[in-house]
Amino acid sequence: MNSKQHRYDVAYLKMALEWAKLSHCKRKQVGALIVKDRMIISDGFNGTPSGFDNCCEDDDGLTKWEVLHAEANAILKVASSTQSTAGATLYITLSPCQQCSKLIHQSGIKRVVYSKAYKDISGIHFLEKAGVETQYLPINE
């Protein structure tokens, strides 16, 4: 990979890390940016759906089922805009789960750059099988 692209990848991931800080989730804060032609077309962080209480965990400290993942929020935001994710790159602070990997592939995103691996990396394996380029790029917070 050329050094210019690497510099952009690091910068976008650092921005995703900042975006993650907007999440109200206590267990894990995750941020995502979707970039196309060097333009940020969407952003997202994990949290509850619009109109719901911002508390992401139940009384036992477990994540509530209705919490949306950062990449799902970013993809859904694009769906209500005039932009298209076809051929875009997703920058995310945590590698995607199985469910979000399906959304990423189906939305036409062609590249995923992530800074930390989720405990279950089957989402990454799915994306690679689907022809989506994945890149692990650890970033110091």
TAFENLIN-V239409 format. One record per helix or strand of 3 or more residues. SS is the DSSP state (H for helix, E for strand). FROM is the first residue (numbers start at 1). LEN is the number of residues. If there is no record, write none. Layout:
ss=[SS SS]
from=[FROM FROM]
len=[LEN LEN]
//
This chain:
ss=[H E E H E H E H E]
from=[3 31 39 70 89 98 111 122 133]
len=[18 6 7 10 4 9 4 8 4]
//
